[in-house]
Amino acid sequence: MEGSLTWDSTFEIVLALKKAYPDASIEEFSLNDIFRMTTGLENFVDDPNLANDKILEEIYMEWFEESL
């Protein structure tokens, strides 16, 4: 699938999350929220069981930095 998202594509996940939630403020989200939102993305194809705090923190930090 073209444009498929996996846990390895944190920057692309952030871009997709920003598009899906344009008015969202990253500071309001927990890692559980990031997990739920990421696995709910239409293009997300990876195994949700592979997620861990390190990956979710990377997504959080990328999103935070993109929001500055």
C-alpha positions in Angstrom: 0.0 0.0 0.0 1.4 3.4 -1.1 1.9 5.8 1.8 1.6 3.0 4.4 2.6 4.0 7.9 4.6 1.8 10.3 6.1 2.4 13.7 9.5 3.1 12.0 8.0 6.1 10.1 7.6 8.5 13.1 8.0 11.7 11.0 5.4 10.6 8.5 3.1 9.5 11.4 3.4 13.0 12.8 2.5 14.6 9.5 -0.5 12.4 9.2 -1.6 13.1 12.8 -1.2 16.9 12.2 -3.4 16.6 9.1 -6.0 14.4 11.0 -6.0 16.7 14.1 -5.1 20.2 12.8 -6.4 22.0 15.9 -5.0 19.6 18.4 -2.5 20.7 21.0 0.1 18.0 21.6 0.5 19.0 25.2 -3.0 17.7 25.9 -2.2 14.1 24.8 -0.9 11.2 26.8 1.1 8.4 25.2 -2.0 6.3 25.3 -3.8 9.0 23.2 -0.9 9.0 20.8 -1.1 5.2 20.5 -4.9 5.3 19.9 -4.6 8.2 17.3 -1.7 6.5 15.5 -3.3 3.1 15.2 -6.5 4.8 14.1 -4.9 6.5 11.1 -6.2 5.1 7.8 -2.7 4.4 6.4 -1.4 2.8 9.6 -0.6 -0.9 8.7 1.8 -2.0 11.5 1.1 -4.4 14.4 -0.2 -2.3 17.3 1.5 -4.8 19.7 4.9 -3.6 18.5 4.4 -0.2 20.1 6.4 0.8 23.1 7.0 3.9 25.2 10.1 4.8 23.2 8.3 4.8 19.9 5.4 6.8 21.3 7.7 9.3 23.0 9.5 9.8 19.6 6.2 10.5 17.9 5.3 12.9 20.7 8.6 14.7 20.5 8.5 15.0 16.7 4.9 16.4 16.9 6.0 18.8 19.6 8.9 20.1 17.6 6.8 20.4 14.5 4.3 22.5 16.5 6.9 25.1 17.5 
